[in-house]
Amino acid sequence: MYKHIIWDFDGTLFDTYPWMARAFKETLESRGIDEPAETIEGHMRVSASTAYKHYEQKYGIDEDFLAAYNKKRSEAEMEHSKPYEEIEAVCTYIAASGRKNYLFTHKGITAVELLQKAGIADCFTECITAERGFARKPSPDAIHHLIEKHRMKPEQTIMIGDRDLDLLSGKHAGISACYFSEKKEESDHADYTLHDFKELYSIL
């Protein structure tokens, strides 16, 4: 039985990728560049840094572009992004059953603000966002911090995410890894795979 559940944010707890891609597309358009939102989202789903590097090499986007994009993205996410179906129920169930939720994301404090907006921030024992300064996934440093601070047993701890980076950060820390895929995809790094969060109850 898993007592400690560590969540990724984008594409796992919240369906933010469409709004991230739209904000990126609009920022490109403001500079006279047209790119399909679907293509941008594909790069984003690998990682945000992968998308930045791709378009930096292609168009020479700079820090001013990223600042404008991040402002537009944050505004769009706060207005439109919502948790995936069943997330509110499953996070509430975990907390109410004596287990603990944690957040480990490359995203900034916007992630916590969105949890608050959805009414589930109180379900989380600790949230690690970009401001904390931990090494990026697939580094296990942030997970090691959580394990040590909260005295977790690795065999009772699981990382849930939608990318190989998320799963590898968990595996490198010696814990289980659960892959969430809306598109019915699989990952070689996952101990479990979910296509619907209702399936998580049977794993816990």
C-alpha positions, 0 to 999 in steps of 0.5 A: 500500500502506498502512503506517500503520493508525489504528483507532477503538475502540468499534464498530471494534476491539471490539464495545462498544456493546451493553454501553455501552447496557446500562450506560446503560439500567441507570443510567437504571433506577436513577433510575426511567427506562425506555428501550429498550436498542436506542434508547440504542445507536442514539444511542451509535452516532452518538457518546457525546456525542450520547447524553448530550445527548439524554438530558440534554435529555429527563431532565436527567441530570447529572454524578452520573449520568454518573459512575455510568454510566461506572463501570458501563460500564467494569466491563461492558466489562472483563468482557464486551467482545471484539474483532470477529472477525478483529481479533486476526489482522489486527492481528497480521498488520499488525504482523508485516508491517512495518506499524504499528497506532495507536489514536485513540479518545475512550475513556479508558484502558479501551481500552488495558486491553481491548487488553491483555486481548485480547493485542494491545496489543503490536501497537500503536505508539501509543494516543491515548485521552481522557486525551491531551487532543486535540480530539475527532473530526472534528478531525484534530489527533490524526492530525496528531500521529501523522503528524508524530511517526512521519513517516508519508506521508499516502498510506500512512496510513488511518483505520478507523472505524464513524462519519462522525466517524472518517472525517472526522477522517482526511479532514481530515488528508489520509489515506484513510478506511475505513468498517466497518459491520456493517449493510451500510451505506455512507458518503459519506466513505469511500474503502473500506467493510468489512462483514467485517475479512477484507476488509481484507487486500485493501486493505492 
